[in-house]
Amino acid sequence: MLYRRVNFAGSFIGSPNGIEEMLALASKENIVANVQVWPIEKINEAIENFRKGNPRYRYVLDLKARL
């Protein structure tokens, strides 16, 4: 396989129907993602905070947010 340069790829996301069911359930049960949104103007602070290991959830940079 290596000499033929064959690649395998997959996804843990699921089928389109499975994704639709999951999103419907999340909407019905008011399930939301845990994220910390940082305005793009504070990107250096966000990176410093990230490097310190402070993220509890995901960090998201918001290009449209204003201070």
PDB file with SEQRES, HELIX, SHEET and CRYST1 records, atoms N, CA, C and O in Angstrom:
SEQRES   1 A   67  MET LEU TYR ARG ARG VAL ASN PHE ALA GLY SER PHE ILE          
SEQRES   2 A   67  GLY SER PRO ASN GLY ILE GLU GLU MET LEU ALA LEU ALA          
SEQRES   3 A   67  SER LYS GLU ASN ILE VAL ALA ASN VAL GLN VAL TRP PRO          
SEQRES   4 A   67  ILE GLU LYS ILE ASN GLU ALA ILE GLU ASN PHE ARG LYS          
SEQRES   5 A   67  GLY ASN PRO ARG TYR ARG TYR VAL LEU ASP LEU LYS ALA          
SEQRES   6 A   67  ARG LEU                                                      
HELIX    1 AA1 PRO A   16  LYS A   28  1                                  13    
HELIX    2 AA2 ILE A   40  LYS A   42  5                                   3    
HELIX    3 AA3 ILE A   43  ARG A   51  1                                   9    
SHEET    1 AA1 2 VAL A  35  PRO A  39  0                                        
SHEET    2 AA1 2 ARG A  58  ASP A  62  1                                        
CRYST1    1.000    1.000    1.000  90.00  90.00  90.00 P 1           1          
ATOM      1  N   MET A   1       0.816  -1.194   0.000  1.00  0.00           N  
ATOM      2  CA  MET A   1       0.000   0.000   0.000  1.00  0.00           C  
ATOM      3  C   MET A   1       0.858   1.256   0.000  1.00  0.00           C  
ATOM      4  O   MET A   1       0.527   2.228  -0.678  1.00  0.00           O  
ATOM      5  N   LEU A   2       1.950   1.250   0.746  1.00  0.00           N  
ATOM      6  CA  LEU A   2       2.789   2.439   0.800  1.00  0.00           C  
ATOM      7  C   LEU A   2       3.432   2.739  -0.543  1.00  0.00           C  
ATOM      8  O   LEU A   2       3.530   3.898  -0.947  1.00  0.00           O  
ATOM      9  N   TYR A   3       3.873   1.682  -1.241  1.00  0.00           N  
ATOM     10  CA  TYR A   3       4.542   1.900  -2.519  1.00  0.00           C  
ATOM     11  C   TYR A   3       3.585   2.371  -3.599  1.00  0.00           C  
ATOM     12  O   TYR A   3       3.992   3.048  -4.543  1.00  0.00           O  
ATOM     13  N   ARG A   4       2.322   2.018  -3.464  1.00  0.00           N  
ATOM     14  CA  ARG A   4       1.315   2.437  -4.442  1.00  0.00           C  
ATOM     15  C   ARG A   4       0.706   3.781  -4.078  1.00  0.00           C  
ATOM     16  O   ARG A   4      -0.099   4.327  -4.833  1.00  0.00           O  
ATOM     17  N   ARG A   5       1.084   4.311  -2.935  1.00  0.00           N  
ATOM     18  CA  ARG A   5       0.567   5.586  -2.447  1.00  0.00           C  
ATOM     19  C   ARG A   5      -0.952   5.575  -2.306  1.00  0.00           C  
ATOM     20  O   ARG A   5      -1.636   6.506  -2.731  1.00  0.00           O  
ATOM     21  N   VAL A   6      -1.461   4.515  -1.709  1.00  0.00           N  
ATOM     22  CA  VAL A   6      -2.890   4.384  -1.463  1.00  0.00           C  
ATOM     23  C   VAL A   6      -3.211   5.054  -0.136  1.00  0.00           C  
ATOM     24  O   VAL A   6      -2.527   4.817   0.859  1.00  0.00           O  
ATOM     25  N   ASN A   7      -4.226   5.874  -0.113  1.00  0.00           N  
ATOM     26  CA  ASN A   7      -4.660   6.564   1.103  1.00  0.00           C  
ATOM     27  C   ASN A   7      -6.072   6.130   1.467  1.00  0.00           C  
ATOM     28  O   ASN A   7      -6.908   5.881   0.598  1.00  0.00           O  
ATOM     29  N   PHE A   8      -6.315   6.046   2.747  1.00  0.00           N  
ATOM     30  CA  PHE A   8      -7.649   5.784   3.265  1.00  0.00           C  
ATOM     31  C   PHE A   8      -8.065   6.980   4.097  1.00  0.00           C  
ATOM     32  O   PHE A   8      -7.256   7.557   4.825  1.00  0.00           O  
ATOM     33  N   ALA A   9      -9.313   7.344   3.986  1.00  0.00           N  
ATOM     34  CA  ALA A   9      -9.824   8.463   4.780  1.00  0.00           C  
ATOM     35  C   ALA A   9     -11.227   8.114   5.260  1.00  0.00           C  
ATOM     36  O   ALA A   9     -11.933   7.318   4.642  1.00  0.00           O  
ATOM     37  N   GLY A  10     -11.604   8.710   6.347  1.00  0.00           N  
ATOM     38  CA  GLY A  10     -12.930   8.475   6.890  1.00  0.00           C  
ATOM     39  C   GLY A  10     -13.364   9.646   7.736  1.00  0.00           C  
ATOM     40  O   GLY A  10     -12.634  10.625   7.891  1.00  0.00           O  
ATOM     41  N   SER A  11     -14.549   9.537   8.277  1.00  0.00           N  
ATOM     42  CA  SER A  11     -15.093  10.606   9.090  1.00  0.00           C  
ATOM     43  C   SER A  11     -15.888  10.009  10.240  1.00  0.00           C  
ATOM     44  O   SER A  11     -16.614   9.031  10.060  1.00  0.00           O  
ATOM     45  N   PHE A  12     -15.751  10.592  11.405  1.00  0.00           N  
ATOM     46  CA  PHE A  12     -16.521  10.173  12.567  1.00  0.00           C  
ATOM     47  C   PHE A  12     -17.807  10.989  12.707  1.00  0.00           C  
ATOM     48  O   PHE A  12     -18.564  10.802  13.659  1.00  0.00           O  
ATOM     49  N   ILE A  13     -18.047  11.876  11.775  1.00  0.00           N  
ATOM     50  CA  ILE A  13     -19.206  12.759  11.859  1.00  0.00           C  
ATOM     51  C   ILE A  13     -20.495  11.981  11.641  1.00  0.00           C  
ATOM     52  O   ILE A  13     -21.470  12.196  12.362  1.00  0.00           O  
ATOM     53  N   GLY A  14     -20.521  11.102  10.684  1.00  0.00           N  
ATOM     54  CA  GLY A  14     -21.715  10.312  10.417  1.00  0.00           C  
ATOM     55  C   GLY A  14     -22.337  10.652   9.081  1.00  0.00           C  
ATOM     56  O   GLY A  14     -21.837  11.494   8.335  1.00  0.00           O  
ATOM     57  N   SER A  15     -23.439   9.979   8.796  1.00  0.00           N  
ATOM     58  CA  SER A  15     -24.137  10.177   7.522  1.00  0.00           C  
ATOM     59  C   SER A  15     -24.921  11.483   7.558  1.00  0.00           C  
ATOM     60  O   SER A  15     -25.166  12.029   8.633  1.00  0.00           O  
ATOM     61  N   PRO A  16     -25.317  11.989   6.388  1.00  0.00           N  
ATOM     62  CA  PRO A  16     -26.152  13.200   6.376  1.00  0.00           C  
ATOM     63  C   PRO A  16     -27.427  13.035   7.193  1.00  0.00           C  
ATOM     64  O   PRO A  16     -27.844  13.971   7.874  1.00  0.00           O  
ATOM     65  N   ASN A  17     -28.057  11.856   7.136  1.00  0.00           N  
ATOM     66  CA  ASN A  17     -29.272  11.630   7.934  1.00  0.00           C  
ATOM     67  C   ASN A  17     -28.958  11.645   9.425  1.00  0.00           C  
ATOM     68  O   ASN A  17     -29.720  12.199  10.217  1.00  0.00           O  
ATOM     69  N   GLY A  18     -27.837  11.038   9.808  1.00  0.00           N  
ATOM     70  CA  GLY A  18     -27.437  11.021  11.212  1.00  0.00           C  
ATOM     71  C   GLY A  18     -27.147  12.419  11.729  1.00  0.00           C  
ATOM     72  O   GLY A  18     -27.491  12.755  12.862  1.00  0.00           O  
ATOM     73  N   ILE A  19     -26.515  13.229  10.896  1.00  0.00           N  
ATOM     74  CA  ILE A  19     -26.208  14.617  11.273  1.00  0.00           C  
ATOM     75  C   ILE A  19     -27.505  15.400  11.451  1.00  0.00           C  
ATOM     76  O   ILE A  19     -27.655  16.165  12.404  1.00  0.00           O  
ATOM     77  N   GLU A  20     -28.436  15.201  10.527  1.00  0.00           N  
ATOM     78  CA  GLU A  20     -29.723  15.903  10.621  1.00  0.00           C  
ATOM     79  C   GLU A  20     -30.472  15.516  11.898  1.00  0.00           C  
ATOM     80  O   GLU A  20     -31.049  16.374  12.566  1.00  0.00           O  
ATOM     81  N   GLU A  21     -30.462  14.231  12.232  1.00  0.00           N  
ATOM     82  CA  GLU A  21     -31.113  13.781  13.460  1.00  0.00           C  
ATOM     83  C   GLU A  21     -30.448  14.374  14.698  1.00  0.00           C  
ATOM     84  O   GLU A  21     -31.121  14.788  15.642  1.00  0.00           O  
ATOM     85  N   MET A  22     -29.116  14.408  14.678  1.00  0.00           N  
ATOM     86  CA  MET A  22     -28.377  14.947  15.814  1.00  0.00           C  
ATOM     87  C   MET A  22     -28.675  16.437  16.006  1.00  0.00           C  
ATOM     88  O   MET A  22     -28.880  16.893  17.131  1.00  0.00           O  
ATOM     89  N   LEU A  23     -28.698  17.190  14.906  1.00  0.00           N  
ATOM     90  CA  LEU A  23     -28.980  18.619  15.000  1.00  0.00           C  
ATOM     91  C   LEU A  23     -30.421  18.876  15.447  1.00  0.00           C  
ATOM     92  O   LEU A  23     -30.685  19.818  16.195  1.00  0.00           O  
ATOM     93  N   ALA A  24     -31.344  18.041  14.991  1.00  0.00           N  
ATOM     94  CA  ALA A  24     -32.737  18.184  15.430  1.00  0.00           C  
ATOM     95  C   ALA A  24     -32.852  17.932  16.926  1.00  0.00           C  
ATOM     96  O   ALA A  24     -33.552  18.665  17.625  1.00  0.00           O  
ATOM     97  N   LEU A  25     -32.174  16.905  17.423  1.00  0.00           N  
ATOM     98  CA  LEU A  25     -32.194  16.605  18.858  1.00  0.00           C  
ATOM     99  C   LEU A  25     -31.563  17.752  19.656  1.00  0.00           C  
ATOM    100  O   LEU A  25     -32.100  18.171  20.681  1.00  0.00           O  
ATOM    101  N   ALA A  26     -30.425  18.251  19.180  1.00  0.00           N  
ATOM    102  CA  ALA A  26     -29.762  19.354  19.874  1.00  0.00           C  
ATOM    103  C   ALA A  26     -30.673  20.581  19.931  1.00  0.00           C  
ATOM    104  O   ALA A  26     -30.730  21.269  20.950  1.00  0.00           O  
ATOM    105  N   SER A  27     -31.372  20.847  18.852  1.00  0.00           N  
ATOM    106  CA  SER A  27     -32.292  21.985  18.819  1.00  0.00           C  
ATOM    107  C   SER A  27     -33.465  21.761  19.771  1.00  0.00           C  
ATOM    108  O   SER A  27     -33.839  22.660  20.525  1.00  0.00           O  
ATOM    109  N   LYS A  28     -34.036  20.573  19.735  1.00  0.00           N  
ATOM    110  CA  LYS A  28     -35.192  20.256  20.576  1.00  0.00           C  
ATOM    111  C   LYS A  28     -34.853  20.313  22.060  1.00  0.00           C  
ATOM    112  O   LYS A  28     -35.650  20.806  22.859  1.00  0.00           O  
ATOM    113  N   GLU A  29     -33.685  19.818  22.433  1.00  0.00           N  
ATOM    114  CA  GLU A  29     -33.277  19.739  23.839  1.00  0.00           C  
ATOM    115  C   GLU A  29     -32.429  20.934  24.285  1.00  0.00           C  
ATOM    116  O   GLU A  29     -31.937  20.969  25.413  1.00  0.00           O  
ATOM    117  N   ASN A  30     -32.265  21.914  23.385  1.00  0.00           N  
ATOM    118  CA  ASN A  30     -31.474  23.110  23.676  1.00  0.00           C  
ATOM    119  C   ASN A  30     -30.042  22.758  24.104  1.00  0.00           C  
ATOM    120  O   ASN A  30     -29.524  23.295  25.082  1.00  0.00           O  
ATOM    121  N   ILE A  31     -29.427  21.857  23.362  1.00  0.00           N  
ATOM    122  CA  ILE A  31     -28.039  21.452  23.614  1.00  0.00           C  
ATOM    123  C   ILE A  31     -27.140  22.375  22.808  1.00  0.00           C  
ATOM    124  O   ILE A  31     -27.313  22.519  21.598  1.00  0.00           O  
ATOM    125  N   VAL A  32     -26.186  22.995  23.476  1.00  0.00           N  
ATOM    126  CA  VAL A  32     -25.289  23.933  22.806  1.00  0.00           C  
ATOM    127  C   VAL A  32     -23.837  23.553  23.087  1.00  0.00           C  
ATOM    128  O   VAL A  32     -23.541  22.846  24.051  1.00  0.00           O  
ATOM    129  N   ALA A  33     -22.944  24.032  22.232  1.00  0.00           N  
ATOM    130  CA  ALA A  33     -21.518  23.783  22.398  1.00  0.00           C  
ATOM    131  C   ALA A  33     -20.944  24.715  23.463  1.00  0.00           C  
ATOM    132  O   ALA A  33     -21.405  25.845  23.623  1.00  0.00           O  
ATOM    133  N   ASN A  34     -19.957  24.245  24.173  1.00  0.00           N  
ATOM    134  CA  ASN A  34     -19.257  25.076  25.144  1.00  0.00           C  
ATOM    135  C   ASN A  34     -18.045  25.701  24.461  1.00  0.00           C  
ATOM    136  O   ASN A  34     -17.067  25.016  24.161  1.00  0.00           O  
ATOM    137  N   VAL A  35     -18.119  26.981  24.223  1.00  0.00           N  
ATOM    138  CA  VAL A  35     -17.030  27.693  23.552  1.00  0.00           C  
ATOM    139  C   VAL A  35     -16.754  28.992  24.283  1.00  0.00           C  
ATOM    140  O   VAL A  35     -17.612  29.526  24.986  1.00  0.00           O  
ATOM    141  N   GLN A  36     -15.550  29.484  24.106  1.00  0.00           N  
ATOM    142  CA  GLN A  36     -15.200  30.812  24.594  1.00  0.00           C  
ATOM    143  C   GLN A  36     -14.862  31.642  23.367  1.00  0.00           C  
ATOM    144  O   GLN A  36     -13.909  31.336  22.651  1.00  0.00           O  
ATOM    145  N   VAL A  37     -15.631  32.681  23.122  1.00  0.00           N  
ATOM    146  CA  VAL A  37     -15.465  33.512  21.933  1.00  0.00           C  
ATOM    147  C   VAL A  37     -14.543  34.680  22.254  1.00  0.00           C  
ATOM    148  O   VAL A  37     -14.729  35.386  23.245  1.00  0.00           O  
ATOM    149  N   TRP A  38     -13.551  34.867  21.402  1.00  0.00           N  
ATOM    150  CA  TRP A  38     -12.602  35.977  21.522  1.00  0.00           C  
ATOM    151  C   TRP A  38     -12.753  36.877  20.306  1.00  0.00           C  
ATOM    152  O   TRP A  38     -12.763  36.380  19.180  1.00  0.00           O  
ATOM    153  N   PRO A  39     -12.871  38.181  20.499  1.00  0.00           N  
ATOM    154  CA  PRO A  39     -12.868  39.093  19.345  1.00  0.00           C  
ATOM    155  C   PRO A  39     -11.488  39.069  18.701  1.00  0.00           C  
ATOM    156  O   PRO A  39     -10.478  38.910  19.387  1.00  0.00           O  
ATOM    157  N   ILE A  40     -11.451  39.223  17.406  1.00  0.00           N  
ATOM    158  CA  ILE A  40     -10.191  39.139  16.672  1.00  0.00           C  
ATOM    159  C   ILE A  40      -9.176  40.160  17.186  1.00  0.00           C  
ATOM    160  O   ILE A  40      -7.969  39.938  17.091  1.00  0.00           O  
ATOM    161  N   GLU A  41      -9.654  41.262  17.723  1.00  0.00           N  
ATOM    162  CA  GLU A  41      -8.745  42.289  18.247  1.00  0.00           C  
ATOM    163  C   GLU A  41      -7.942  41.780  19.445  1.00  0.00           C  
ATOM    164  O   GLU A  41      -6.899  42.346  19.771  1.00  0.00           O  
ATOM    165  N   LYS A  42      -8.410  40.729  20.097  1.00  0.00           N  
ATOM    166  CA  LYS A  42      -7.722  40.178  21.265  1.00  0.00           C  
ATOM    167  C   LYS A  42      -7.014  38.864  20.944  1.00  0.00           C  
ATOM    168  O   LYS A  42      -6.827  38.025  21.825  1.00  0.00           O  
ATOM    169  N   ILE A  43      -6.627  38.688  19.694  1.00  0.00           N  
ATOM    170  CA  ILE A  43      -6.026  37.426  19.282  1.00  0.00           C  
ATOM    171  C   ILE A  43      -4.741  37.124  20.052  1.00  0.00           C  
ATOM    172  O   ILE A  43      -4.503  35.976  20.427  1.00  0.00           O  
ATOM    173  N   ASN A  44      -3.918  38.131  20.291  1.00  0.00           N  
ATOM    174  CA  ASN A  44      -2.667  37.883  21.033  1.00  0.00           C  
ATOM    175  C   ASN A  44      -2.949  37.423  22.459  1.00  0.00           C  
ATOM    176  O   ASN A  44      -2.271  36.530  22.966  1.00  0.00           O  
ATOM    177  N   GLU A  45      -3.933  38.019  23.103  1.00  0.00           N  
ATOM    178  CA  GLU A  45      -4.324  37.606  24.450  1.00  0.00           C  
ATOM    179  C   GLU A  45      -4.875  36.177  24.430  1.00  0.00           C  
ATOM    180  O   GLU A  45      -4.589  35.379  25.323  1.00  0.00           O  
ATOM    181  N   ALA A  46      -5.661  35.869  23.411  1.00  0.00           N  
ATOM    182  CA  ALA A  46      -6.230  34.521  23.293  1.00  0.00           C  
ATOM    183  C   ALA A  46      -5.127  33.484  23.107  1.00  0.00           C  
ATOM    184  O   ALA A  46      -5.168  32.420  23.723  1.00  0.00           O  
ATOM    185  N   ILE A  47      -4.147  33.785  22.266  1.00  0.00           N  
ATOM    186  CA  ILE A  47      -3.037  32.852  22.029  1.00  0.00           C  
ATOM    187  C   ILE A  47      -2.228  32.661  23.300  1.00  0.00           C  
ATOM    188  O   ILE A  47      -1.875  31.534  23.647  1.00  0.00           O  
ATOM    189  N   GLU A  48      -1.932  33.740  23.993  1.00  0.00           N  
ATOM    190  CA  GLU A  48      -1.178  33.649  25.249  1.00  0.00           C  
ATOM    191  C   GLU A  48      -1.945  32.799  26.269  1.00  0.00           C  
ATOM    192  O   GLU A  48      -1.367  31.946  26.942  1.00  0.00           O  
ATOM    193  N   ASN A  49      -3.230  33.044  26.369  1.00  0.00           N  
ATOM    194  CA  ASN A  49      -4.080  32.298  27.286  1.00  0.00           C  
ATOM    195  C   ASN A  49      -4.116  30.822  26.900  1.00  0.00           C  
ATOM    196  O   ASN A  49      -4.086  29.947  27.765  1.00  0.00           O  
ATOM    197  N   PHE A  50      -4.181  30.555  25.612  1.00  0.00           N  
ATOM    198  CA  PHE A  50      -4.206  29.186  25.105  1.00  0.00           C  
ATOM    199  C   PHE A  50      -2.907  28.458  25.437  1.00  0.00           C  
ATOM    200  O   PHE A  50      -2.925  27.309  25.879  1.00  0.00           O  
ATOM    201  N   ARG A  51      -1.799  29.125  25.225  1.00  0.00           N  
ATOM    202  CA  ARG A  51      -0.486  28.505  25.496  1.00  0.00           C  
ATOM    203  C   ARG A  51      -0.287  28.198  26.978  1.00  0.00           C  
ATOM    204  O   ARG A  51       0.464  27.289  27.332  1.00  0.00           O  
ATOM    205  N   LYS A  52      -0.949  28.945  27.829  1.00  0.00           N  
ATOM    206  CA  LYS A  52      -0.867  28.688  29.268  1.00  0.00           C  
ATOM    207  C   LYS A  52      -1.721  27.488  29.663  1.00  0.00           C  
ATOM    208  O   LYS A  52      -1.682  27.043  30.810  1.00  0.00           O  
ATOM    209  N   GLY A  53      -2.488  26.967  28.718  1.00  0.00           N  
ATOM    210  CA  GLY A  53      -3.337  25.809  29.011  1.00  0.00           C  
ATOM    211  C   GLY A  53      -4.652  26.176  29.661  1.00  0.00           C  
ATOM    212  O   GLY A  53      -5.289  25.331  30.291  1.00  0.00           O  
ATOM    213  N   ASN A  54      -5.070  27.427  29.518  1.00  0.00           N  
ATOM    214  CA  ASN A  54      -6.284  27.889  30.183  1.00  0.00           C  
ATOM    215  C   ASN A  54      -7.603  27.540  29.505  1.00  0.00           C  
ATOM    216  O   ASN A  54      -8.643  27.610  30.160  1.00  0.00           O  
ATOM    217  N   PRO A  55      -7.614  27.166  28.227  1.00  0.00           N  
ATOM    218  CA  PRO A  55      -8.918  26.879  27.632  1.00  0.00           C  
ATOM    219  C   PRO A  55      -9.629  25.740  28.347  1.00  0.00           C  
ATOM    220  O   PRO A  55      -9.062  24.671  28.572  1.00  0.00           O  
ATOM    221  N   ARG A  56     -10.869  25.991  28.694  1.00  0.00           N  
ATOM    222  CA  ARG A  56     -11.660  24.946  29.326  1.00  0.00           C  
ATOM    223  C   ARG A  56     -12.453  24.206  28.256  1.00  0.00           C  
ATOM    224  O   ARG A  56     -12.733  23.014  28.382  1.00  0.00           O  
ATOM    225  N   TYR A  57     -12.803  24.920  27.221  1.00  0.00           N  
ATOM    226  CA  TYR A  57     -13.552  24.356  26.106  1.00  0.00           C  
ATOM    227  C   TYR A  57     -12.836  24.758  24.825  1.00  0.00           C  
ATOM    228  O   TYR A  57     -11.607  24.811  24.795  1.00  0.00           O  
ATOM    229  N   ARG A  58     -13.568  25.032  23.799  1.00  0.00           N  
ATOM    230  CA  ARG A  58     -12.961  25.495  22.545  1.00  0.00           C  
ATOM    231  C   ARG A  58     -12.849  27.011  22.538  1.00  0.00           C  
ATOM    232  O   ARG A  58     -13.683  27.723  23.097  1.00  0.00           O  
ATOM    233  N   TYR A  59     -11.801  27.475  21.894  1.00  0.00           N  
ATOM    234  CA  TYR A  59     -11.654  28.905  21.655  1.00  0.00           C  
ATOM    235  C   TYR A  59     -12.133  29.181  20.233  1.00  0.00           C  
ATOM    236  O   TYR A  59     -11.823  28.438  19.302  1.00  0.00           O  
ATOM    237  N   VAL A  60     -12.892  30.259  20.087  1.00  0.00           N  
ATOM    238  CA  VAL A  60     -13.386  30.674  18.788  1.00  0.00           C  
ATOM    239  C   VAL A  60     -13.016  32.131  18.602  1.00  0.00           C  
ATOM    240  O   VAL A  60     -13.275  32.960  19.474  1.00  0.00           O  
ATOM    241  N   LEU A  61     -12.406  32.446  17.462  1.00  0.00           N  
ATOM    242  CA  LEU A  61     -12.098  33.836  17.133  1.00  0.00           C  
ATOM    243  C   LEU A  61     -13.245  34.382  16.306  1.00  0.00           C  
ATOM    244  O   LEU A  61     -13.625  33.790  15.297  1.00  0.00           O  
ATOM    245  N   ASP A  62     -13.797  35.508  16.729  1.00  0.00           N  
ATOM    246  CA  ASP A  62     -14.923  36.130  16.035  1.00  0.00           C  
ATOM    247  C   ASP A  62     -14.417  37.342  15.268  1.00  0.00           C  
ATOM    248  O   ASP A  62     -13.970  38.327  15.856  1.00  0.00           O  
ATOM    249  N   LEU A  63     -14.496  37.253  13.955  1.00  0.00           N  
ATOM    250  CA  LEU A  63     -14.014  38.340  13.117  1.00  0.00           C  
ATOM    251  C   LEU A  63     -14.932  39.550  13.151  1.00  0.00           C  
ATOM    252  O   LEU A  63     -14.499  40.659  12.837  1.00  0.00           O  
ATOM    253  N   LYS A  64     -16.180  39.363  13.524  1.00  0.00           N  
ATOM    254  CA  LYS A  64     -17.155  40.454  13.506  1.00  0.00           C  
ATOM    255  C   LYS A  64     -17.371  41.115  14.855  1.00  0.00           C  
ATOM    256  O   LYS A  64     -17.949  42.200  14.928  1.00  0.00           O  
ATOM    257  N   ALA A  65     -16.916  40.481  15.918  1.00  0.00           N  
ATOM    258  CA  ALA A  65     -17.127  41.032  17.263  1.00  0.00           C  
ATOM    259  C   ALA A  65     -16.326  42.315  17.429  1.00  0.00           C  
ATOM    260  O   ALA A  65     -15.213  42.436  16.918  1.00  0.00           O  
ATOM    261  N   ARG A  66     -16.886  43.238  18.127  1.00  0.00           N  
ATOM    262  CA  ARG A  66     -16.197  44.500  18.420  1.00  0.00           C  
ATOM    263  C   ARG A  66     -16.134  44.668  19.925  1.00  0.00           C  
ATOM    264  O   ARG A  66     -17.037  44.255  20.652  1.00  0.00           O  
ATOM    265  N   LEU A  67     -15.056  45.280  20.378  1.00  0.00           N  
ATOM    266  CA  LEU A  67     -14.854  45.476  21.822  1.00  0.00           C  
ATOM    267  C   LEU A  67     -15.831  46.452  22.392  1.00  0.00           C  
ATOM    268  O   LEU A  67     -15.798  46.729  23.590  1.00  0.00           O  
TER     269      LEU A  67                                                      
END                                                                             
